[in-house]
C-alpha cells in the first residue's frame, strides 16, 4: 500500500514538473521579447526541475542521491533568479529594448536619474 502511494506521488510530481518544463519551453518560443522569455525560463523551468528532483528524492532508496537532489534544488532556487536578473540587466545595458507593447519601463526612469 505504501509503495502505491509513493509511486502515485512520484508520478504526479514528475507529470507536474514536466508540465512546468513544457510551459517554460513554450514560453521561450512564444513570448515576444528577451525579458519575458527569461522570466518564463527562470520561473517555470526552476519549478519544473525542482519538482522532478523532489520526485527523485522521494523515489530513491539511497540517501546520497536524495541529498544531492535536495542540494540541486537549493542551488537552482539560489542561482536561477539571480542569474536571470543579471542577464536581463546586462541585456538592457547592451541595448536590447522592451517589446513595443510593454506598459512600463522601470529601467528607463533609473537611467534618467543616473544621467
DSSP file (Angstrom, degrees, kcal/mol; ACC not computed):
  #  RESIDUE AA STRUCTURE BP1 BP2  ACC     N-H-->O    O-->H-N    N-H-->O    O-->H-N    TCO  KAPPA ALPHA  PHI   PSI    X-CA   Y-CA   Z-CA
    1    1 A X     >        0   0    0      0, 0.0     4,-1.9     0, 0.0     5,-0.1   0.000 360.0 360.0 360.0 -41.8    0.0    0.0    0.0
    2    2 A X  H  >  +     0   0    0      1,-0.2     4,-2.5     2,-0.2     5,-0.2   0.887 360.0  54.6 -66.5 -37.7    2.8    2.4    0.9
    3    3 A X  H  > S+     0   0    0      1,-0.2     4,-2.6     2,-0.2    -1,-0.2   0.883 106.5  52.2 -62.8 -37.2    4.6    1.6   -2.4
    4    4 A X  H  > S+     0   0    0      2,-0.2     4,-2.4     1,-0.2    -1,-0.2   0.919 110.5  47.0 -64.7 -43.7    1.4    2.5   -4.3
    5    5 A X  H  X S+     0   0    0     -4,-1.9     4,-2.5     2,-0.2    -2,-0.2   0.915 113.5  48.2 -64.9 -43.3    1.1    5.9   -2.6
    6    6 A X  H  X S+     0   0    0     -4,-2.5     4,-2.9     1,-0.2     5,-0.2   0.922 112.5  48.9 -63.2 -43.8    4.8    6.7   -3.1
    7    7 A X  H  X S+     0   0    0     -4,-2.6     4,-2.5     2,-0.2    -2,-0.2   0.894 112.3  48.0 -64.6 -39.3    4.5    5.7   -6.8
    8    8 A X  H  X S+     0   0    0     -4,-2.4     4,-2.4     2,-0.2    -1,-0.2   0.907 113.8  47.4 -66.1 -41.6    1.4    7.9   -7.3
    9    9 A X  H  X S+     0   0    0     -4,-2.5     4,-2.4     2,-0.2    -2,-0.2   0.935 114.5  45.7 -64.8 -46.8    3.1   10.8   -5.5
   10   10 A X  H  X S+     0   0    0     -4,-2.9     4,-2.4     1,-0.2    -2,-0.2   0.913 113.5  50.2 -64.0 -42.6    6.3   10.5   -7.6
   11   11 A X  H  X S+     0   0    0     -4,-2.5     4,-2.3    -5,-0.2    -1,-0.2   0.903 111.6  47.3 -62.8 -41.7    4.3   10.0  -10.8
   12   12 A X  H  X S+     0   0    0     -4,-2.4     4,-2.7     2,-0.2     5,-0.2   0.900 111.6  50.6 -68.6 -39.0    2.2   13.1  -10.1
   13   13 A X  H  X S+     0   0    0     -4,-2.4     4,-2.6     2,-0.2    -2,-0.2   0.899 111.1  49.5 -63.0 -39.6    5.3   15.2   -9.2
   14   14 A X  H  X S+     0   0    0     -4,-2.4     4,-2.4     2,-0.2    -2,-0.2   0.910 112.6  47.0 -65.1 -42.0    7.0   14.1  -12.5
   15   15 A X  H  X S+     0   0    0     -4,-2.3     4,-2.2     2,-0.2    -2,-0.2   0.924 115.1  45.0 -66.2 -43.9    4.0   15.0  -14.5
   16   16 A X  H  X S+     0   0    0     -4,-2.7     4,-2.2     2,-0.2    -2,-0.2   0.918 114.4  49.2 -67.1 -42.1    3.5   18.4  -12.9
   17   17 A X  H  X S+     0   0    0     -4,-2.6     4,-2.1    -5,-0.2    -2,-0.2   0.897 111.6  49.2 -62.7 -40.7    7.3   19.1  -13.2
   18   18 A X  H  X S+     0   0    0     -4,-2.4     4,-2.3     2,-0.2    -1,-0.2   0.875 108.4  53.9 -66.0 -37.0    7.3   18.1  -16.8
   19   19 A X  H  X S+     0   0    0     -4,-2.2     4,-2.4     2,-0.2    -2,-0.2   0.909 109.1  48.1 -63.9 -41.2    4.2   20.3  -17.4
   20   20 A X  H  X S+     0   0    0     -4,-2.2     4,-2.2     2,-0.2    -2,-0.2   0.896 110.9  50.7 -66.0 -38.7    6.1   23.3  -16.0
   21   21 A X  H  X S+     0   0    0     -4,-2.1     4,-2.1     2,-0.2    -2,-0.2   0.885 110.3  50.5 -64.8 -37.0    9.2   22.5  -18.1
   22   22 A X  H  X S+     0   0    0     -4,-2.3     4,-2.7     2,-0.2    -2,-0.2   0.905 108.9  51.1 -65.3 -41.9    6.9   22.4  -21.1
   23   23 A X  H  X S+     0   0    0     -4,-2.4     4,-2.5     1,-0.2    -2,-0.2   0.900 109.6  50.7 -61.7 -40.4    5.4   25.7  -20.2
   24   24 A X  H  X S+     0   0    0     -4,-2.2     4,-1.9     2,-0.2    -2,-0.2   0.908 111.3  47.9 -63.4 -41.6    8.9   27.2  -19.9
   25   25 A X  H  X S+     0   0    0     -4,-2.1     4,-1.3     2,-0.2    -2,-0.2   0.903 112.6  47.8 -67.4 -40.6    9.8   25.8  -23.3
   26   26 A X  H  X S+     0   0    0     -4,-2.7     4,-2.7     1,-0.2     5,-0.3   0.894 109.4  54.8 -65.6 -38.8    6.6   27.1  -24.9
   27   27 A X  H  X S+     0   0    0     -4,-2.5     4,-2.0     1,-0.2    -2,-0.2   0.878 104.5  54.0 -61.1 -38.2    7.3   30.5  -23.2
   28   28 A X  H  < S+     0   0    0     -4,-1.9    -1,-0.2     1,-0.2    -2,-0.2   0.847 116.3  38.9 -64.4 -32.3   10.8   30.6  -24.8
   29   29 A X  H  < S+     0   0    0     -4,-1.3    -2,-0.2    -3,-0.2    -1,-0.2   0.836 124.7  33.8 -84.7 -34.1    9.2   30.1  -28.2
   30   30 A X  H  < S+     0   0    0     -4,-2.7    -3,-0.2    -5,-0.1    -2,-0.2   0.724  87.5  97.9-102.2 -24.2    6.1   32.2  -28.0
   31   31 A X  S  < S-     0   0    0     -4,-2.0     6,-0.1    -5,-0.3    -4,-0.0  -0.362  70.4-127.9 -74.6 152.3    6.9   35.2  -25.8
   32   32 A X  S    S+     0   0    0     -2,-0.0     2,-0.3     4,-0.0    -1,-0.1   0.784  74.2  24.3 -78.8 -30.3    7.7   38.5  -27.6
   33   33 A X  S  > S-     0   0    0     66,-0.1     4,-1.9     1,-0.1     5,-0.2  -0.818  79.5 -99.8-135.5 173.6   11.0   39.7  -26.1
   34   34 A X  H  > S+     0   0    0     63,-0.3     4,-2.3    -2,-0.3     5,-0.2   0.846 115.1  53.3 -58.6 -39.5   14.1   38.7  -24.3
   35   35 A X  H  > S+     0   0    0      2,-0.2     4,-1.8     1,-0.2    -1,-0.2   0.900 110.0  44.3 -71.5 -42.5   12.9   39.7  -20.9
   36   36 A X  H  > S+     0   0    0      2,-0.2     4,-2.1     1,-0.2    -1,-0.2   0.843 112.9  53.7 -71.2 -31.3    9.7   37.8  -20.9
   37   37 A X  H  X S+     0   0    0     -4,-1.9     4,-2.5     2,-0.2    -2,-0.2   0.920 108.8  48.2 -66.5 -43.0   11.4   34.8  -22.3
   38   38 A X  H  X S+     0   0    0     -4,-2.3     4,-2.6     1,-0.2     5,-0.3   0.873 109.5  54.0 -64.8 -35.4   14.0   34.9  -19.5
   39   39 A X  H  X S+     0   0    0     -4,-1.8     4,-2.5     2,-0.2     5,-0.4   0.938 110.4  45.9 -62.7 -46.3   11.2   35.2  -17.0
   40   40 A X  H  X>S+     0   0    0     -4,-2.1     4,-1.2     1,-0.2     5,-1.0   0.916 114.8  47.5 -63.0 -43.1    9.4   32.1  -18.3
   41   41 A X  H  X5S+     0   0    0     -4,-2.5     4,-0.5     3,-0.2     5,-0.3   0.902 116.3  42.5 -67.3 -40.4   12.7   30.1  -18.4
   42   42 A X  H  X5S+     0   0    0     -4,-2.6     4,-1.0    -5,-0.2    -2,-0.2   0.917 122.4  35.2 -76.2 -41.6   13.8   31.1  -14.9
   43   43 A X  H  X5S+     0   0    0     -4,-2.5     4,-2.1    -5,-0.3     5,-0.2   0.985 127.1  32.0 -77.9 -59.0   10.5   30.7  -13.1
   44   44 A X  H  X5S+     0   0    0     -4,-1.2     4,-2.6    -5,-0.4     5,-0.2   0.876 120.5  52.2 -69.6 -36.4    8.7   27.8  -14.8
   45   45 A X  H  X<S+     0   0    0     -5,-1.0     4,-2.5    -4,-0.5     5,-0.2   0.900 110.5  47.6 -65.5 -40.4   12.0   26.0  -15.6
   46   46 A X  H  X S+     0   0    0     -4,-1.0     4,-2.3    -5,-0.3    -2,-0.2   0.918 113.9  46.9 -66.0 -43.7   13.2   26.2  -12.0
   47   47 A X  H  X S+     0   0    0     -4,-2.1     4,-2.3     2,-0.2    -2,-0.2   0.916 113.3  49.4 -65.3 -41.9    9.8   25.0  -10.6
   48   48 A X  H  X S+     0   0    0     -4,-2.6     4,-1.9     1,-0.2    -2,-0.2   0.939 114.1  43.2 -63.1 -47.6    9.7   22.2  -13.1
   49   49 A X  H  X S+     0   0    0     -4,-2.5     4,-2.2     1,-0.2    -1,-0.2   0.860 112.4  55.1 -68.0 -33.6   13.2   20.9  -12.5
   50   50 A X  H  X S+     0   0    0     -4,-2.3     4,-2.1    -5,-0.2    -1,-0.2   0.909 108.0  48.1 -64.1 -42.1   12.7   21.3   -8.7
   51   51 A X  H  X S+     0   0    0     -4,-2.3     4,-2.2     2,-0.2    -2,-0.2   0.891 111.0  50.6 -66.4 -38.6    9.6   19.1   -8.8
   52   52 A X  H  X S+     0   0    0     -4,-1.9     4,-1.9     1,-0.2    -1,-0.2   0.900 111.4  48.5 -65.2 -39.4   11.4   16.5  -10.8
   53   53 A X  H  X S+     0   0    0     -4,-2.2     4,-2.4     2,-0.2    -2,-0.2   0.853 108.7  53.1 -70.0 -33.6   14.2   16.5   -8.3
   54   54 A X  H  X S+     0   0    0     -4,-2.1     4,-2.2     2,-0.2    -2,-0.2   0.909 108.0  51.6 -64.3 -40.7   11.8   16.2   -5.4
   55   55 A X  H  X S+     0   0    0     -4,-2.2     4,-2.3     1,-0.2    -2,-0.2   0.903 110.0  49.3 -61.3 -40.7   10.3   13.2   -7.1
   56   56 A X  H  X S+     0   0    0     -4,-1.9     4,-2.3     1,-0.2    -2,-0.2   0.923 109.8  51.0 -63.0 -44.2   13.8   11.7   -7.4
   57   57 A X  H  < S+     0   0    0     -4,-2.4    -2,-0.2     1,-0.2    -1,-0.2   0.866 113.8  44.7 -63.4 -35.9   14.5   12.3   -3.7
   58   58 A X  H  < S+     0   0    0     -4,-2.2    -1,-0.2     1,-0.2    -2,-0.2   0.893 115.9  46.4 -73.5 -39.3   11.2   10.6   -2.7
   59   59 A X  H  < S+     0   0    0     -4,-2.3    -2,-0.2    -5,-0.2    -3,-0.2   0.833  94.6  86.3 -76.2 -33.5   11.7    7.7   -5.0
   60   60 A X     <  -     0   0    0     -4,-2.3    -4,-0.0    -5,-0.2     0, 0.0  -0.321  57.8-157.2 -74.8 150.7   15.3    6.8   -4.3
   61   61 A X  S    S+     0   0    0     -2,-0.0     2,-0.5     5,-0.0    -1,-0.1   0.493  70.7  93.7 -96.9  -7.1   16.4    4.5   -1.5
   62   62 A X     >  -     0   0    0      1,-0.1     4,-1.9     2,-0.0     5,-0.2  -0.769  62.5-156.1 -92.8 123.7   19.9    6.0   -1.5
   63   63 A X  H  > S+     0   0    0     -2,-0.5     4,-2.5     1,-0.2     5,-0.2   0.844  93.3  57.9 -66.5 -34.0   20.4    8.8    1.0
   64   64 A X  H  > S+     0   0    0      2,-0.2     4,-2.0     1,-0.2    -1,-0.2   0.903 107.8  46.1 -64.9 -40.2   23.3   10.2   -1.1
   65   65 A X  H  > S+     0   0    0      2,-0.2     4,-2.2     1,-0.2    -1,-0.2   0.912 112.9  49.7 -68.4 -41.9   21.2   10.6   -4.2
   66   66 A X  H  X S+     0   0    0     -4,-1.9     4,-2.3     1,-0.2    -2,-0.2   0.898 110.7  50.4 -63.7 -40.1   18.4   12.2   -2.2
   67   67 A X  H  X S+     0   0    0     -4,-2.5     4,-2.4     1,-0.2    -1,-0.2   0.902 110.4  49.2 -64.9 -41.0   20.8   14.6   -0.6
   68   68 A X  H  X S+     0   0    0     -4,-2.0     4,-2.3     2,-0.2    -2,-0.2   0.880 109.8  52.1 -65.2 -37.6   22.2   15.6   -4.0
   69   69 A X  H  X S+     0   0    0     -4,-2.2     4,-2.0     2,-0.2    -2,-0.2   0.926 111.2  46.2 -64.7 -43.7   18.7   16.1   -5.3
   70   70 A X  H  X S+     0   0    0     -4,-2.3     4,-2.3     1,-0.2    -2,-0.2   0.901 112.1  51.5 -64.8 -40.6   17.9   18.4   -2.4
   71   71 A X  H  X S+     0   0    0     -4,-2.4     4,-2.4     1,-0.2    -1,-0.2   0.884 108.6  51.6 -63.5 -37.9   21.2   20.3   -2.8
   72   72 A X  H  X S+     0   0    0     -4,-2.3     4,-2.7     2,-0.2    -1,-0.2   0.879 108.0  51.9 -66.3 -37.5   20.4   20.7   -6.6
   73   73 A X  H  X S+     0   0    0     -4,-2.0     4,-2.6     2,-0.2    -2,-0.2   0.937 111.1  47.1 -62.7 -46.3   17.0   22.2   -5.7
   74   74 A X  H  X S+     0   0    0     -4,-2.3     4,-1.9     1,-0.2    -2,-0.2   0.910 111.8  51.3 -61.6 -41.7   18.6   24.7   -3.3
   75   75 A X  H  X S+     0   0    0     -4,-2.4     4,-2.4     2,-0.2     5,-0.3   0.927 111.0  47.6 -61.2 -46.1   21.2   25.5   -6.0
   76   76 A X  H  X S+     0   0    0     -4,-2.7     4,-2.3     1,-0.2     5,-0.4   0.924 111.7  50.1 -60.4 -45.1   18.5   26.2   -8.6
   77   77 A X  H  < S+     0   0    0     -4,-2.6     4,-0.3     1,-0.2    -1,-0.2   0.816 116.1  42.4 -66.7 -29.6   16.5   28.3   -6.2
   78   78 A X  H  < S+     0   0    0     -4,-1.9     4,-0.4    -5,-0.2    -1,-0.2   0.830 124.1  31.9 -84.0 -33.3   19.6   30.4   -5.3
   79   79 A X  H  X S+     0   0    0     -4,-2.4     4,-2.9    -5,-0.2     5,-0.3   0.830 104.8  64.3 -99.3 -33.7   21.1   30.8   -8.8
   80   80 A X  H  X S+     0   0    0     -4,-2.3     4,-2.3    -5,-0.3     5,-0.2   0.936 106.9  41.2 -64.0 -49.3   18.3   30.9  -11.4
   81   81 A X  H  > S+     0   0    0     -5,-0.4     4,-2.1    -4,-0.3    -1,-0.2   0.909 117.7  48.9 -64.8 -38.5   16.5   34.1  -10.2
   82   82 A X  H  > S+     0   0    0     -4,-0.4     4,-2.4     2,-0.2    -2,-0.2   0.932 113.0  45.7 -65.8 -46.2   19.8   35.9   -9.6
   83   83 A X  H  X S+     0   0    0     -4,-2.9     4,-2.5     1,-0.2     5,-0.2   0.886 112.3  51.4 -67.2 -37.1   21.3   34.9  -13.0
   84   84 A X  H  X S+     0   0    0     -4,-2.3     4,-2.3    -5,-0.3    -1,-0.2   0.907 111.1  48.8 -64.4 -40.3   18.1   35.9  -14.9
   85   85 A X  H  X S+     0   0    0     -4,-2.1     4,-2.4    -5,-0.2    -2,-0.2   0.936 113.5  45.5 -63.8 -46.4   18.1   39.3  -13.2
   86   86 A X  H  X S+     0   0    0     -4,-2.4     4,-2.3     1,-0.2    -2,-0.2   0.881 113.1  50.0 -67.5 -37.6   21.8   39.9  -14.0
   87   87 A X  H  X S+     0   0    0     -4,-2.5     4,-2.4     2,-0.2    -1,-0.2   0.901 111.4  49.1 -65.7 -40.1   21.4   38.7  -17.6
   88   88 A X  H  X S+     0   0    0     -4,-2.3     4,-2.3     2,-0.2    -2,-0.2   0.907 111.5  49.1 -66.2 -40.6   18.3   41.0  -18.1
   89   89 A X  H  X S+     0   0    0     -4,-2.4     4,-2.1     2,-0.2    -2,-0.2   0.907 112.7  47.4 -64.6 -41.2   20.2   43.9  -16.6
   90   90 A X  H  X S+     0   0    0     -4,-2.3     4,-1.7     2,-0.2    -2,-0.2   0.879 111.4  51.3 -67.3 -38.1   23.2   43.3  -18.9
   91   91 A X  H  X>S+     0   0    0     -4,-2.4     5,-2.5     2,-0.2     4,-0.6   0.893 109.9  49.4 -66.1 -39.0   20.9   42.9  -21.9
   92   92 A X  H ><5S+     0   0    0     -4,-2.3     3,-1.0     1,-0.2    -2,-0.2   0.916 111.0  49.3 -65.3 -42.2   19.2   46.2  -21.2
   93   93 A X  H 3<5S+     0   0    0     -4,-2.1    -1,-0.2     1,-0.2    -2,-0.2   0.812 107.4  56.1 -66.1 -28.8   22.5   47.9  -20.8
   94   94 A X  H 3<5S-     0   0    0     -4,-1.7    -1,-0.2    -5,-0.1    -2,-0.2   0.584 127.5 -96.7 -80.4  -9.9   23.6   46.4  -24.1
   95   95 A X  T <<5S+     0   0    0     -3,-1.0     2,-0.8    -4,-0.6    -3,-0.2   0.497  73.1 144.1 111.9   3.6   20.7   47.9  -25.9
   96   96 A X      < -     0   0    0     -5,-2.5    -1,-0.3   -63,-0.0     2,-0.1  -0.674  37.7-157.5 -75.7 110.9   18.0   45.2  -26.0
   97   97 A X        -     0   0    0     -2,-0.8   -63,-0.3     1,-0.1   -62,-0.2  -0.401  18.2 -91.5 -89.9 165.8   14.8   47.2  -25.5
   98   98 A X        -     0   0    0      1,-0.2    -1,-0.1    -2,-0.1     7,-0.0  -0.189  54.7 -78.5 -68.4 164.0   11.5   46.0  -24.3
   99   99 A X    >   -     0   0    0      1,-0.1     3,-2.0     2,-0.1    -1,-0.2  -0.334  45.5-114.3 -59.4 145.7    8.7   44.8  -26.6
  100  100 A X  T 3  S+     0   0    0      1,-0.3    -1,-0.1    -3,-0.1    -2,-0.1   0.775 114.1  51.0 -59.2 -29.8    6.9   47.7  -28.2
  101  101 A X  T 3  S+     0   0    0      0, 0.0    -1,-0.3     0, 0.0     2,-0.1   0.233  78.7 131.0 -94.4  14.2    3.6   47.0  -26.4
  102  102 A X    <   -     0   0    0     -3,-2.0     3,-0.1     1,-0.1    -4,-0.0  -0.406  52.3-144.5 -65.8 145.0    5.2   46.9  -23.0
  103  103 A X  S    S+     0   0    0      1,-0.2     2,-0.4    -2,-0.1    -1,-0.1   0.895  72.3  12.0 -81.0 -42.2    3.3   49.0  -20.5
  104  104 A X        -     0   0    0      4,-0.0     2,-0.6     0, 0.0    -1,-0.2  -0.998  52.3-155.8-145.8 140.4    6.1   50.4  -18.3
  105  105 A X     >  +     0   0    0     -2,-0.4     4,-0.9     1,-0.1     3,-0.5  -0.888  11.2 179.7-117.5  97.4    9.9   50.5  -18.4
  106  106 A X  H  > S+     0   0    0     -2,-0.6     4,-1.4     1,-0.2     3,-0.2   0.820  80.6  58.9 -66.6 -31.7   11.3   50.9  -14.9
  107  107 A X  H  > S+     0   0    0      1,-0.2     4,-2.5     2,-0.2    -1,-0.2   0.796  95.9  61.9 -70.9 -27.7   14.9   50.9  -16.1
  108  108 A X  H  > S+     0   0    0     -3,-0.5     4,-1.8     1,-0.2    -1,-0.2   0.908 104.8  48.0 -64.5 -40.3   14.3   54.0  -18.3
  109  109 A X  H  X S+     0   0    0     -4,-0.9     4,-1.7     2,-0.2    -1,-0.2   0.881 112.2  49.5 -66.1 -37.9   13.4   56.0  -15.2
  110  110 A X  H  X S+     0   0    0     -4,-1.4     4,-1.4     1,-0.2    -2,-0.2   0.890 109.8  50.9 -68.0 -39.3   16.5   54.7  -13.4
  111  111 A X  H  X S+     0   0    0     -4,-2.5     4,-1.2     1,-0.2    -1,-0.2   0.842 107.7  53.3 -68.5 -32.7   18.7   55.6  -16.3
  112  112 A X  H  < S+     0   0    0     -4,-1.8    -1,-0.2     1,-0.2    -2,-0.2   0.894 108.6  49.2 -67.5 -39.2   17.4   59.1  -16.5
  113  113 A X  H  < S+     0   0    0     -4,-1.7    -1,-0.2     1,-0.2    -2,-0.2   0.798 109.7  52.2 -72.3 -26.1   18.2   59.7  -12.8
  114  114 A X  H  <        0   0    0     -4,-1.4    -1,-0.2     1,-0.2    -2,-0.2   0.768 360.0 360.0 -78.9 -24.9   21.7   58.4  -13.3
  115  115 A X     <        0   0    0     -4,-1.2    -1,-0.2    -3,-0.2    -2,-0.2   0.474 360.0 360.0 -75.8 360.0   22.4   60.7  -16.2
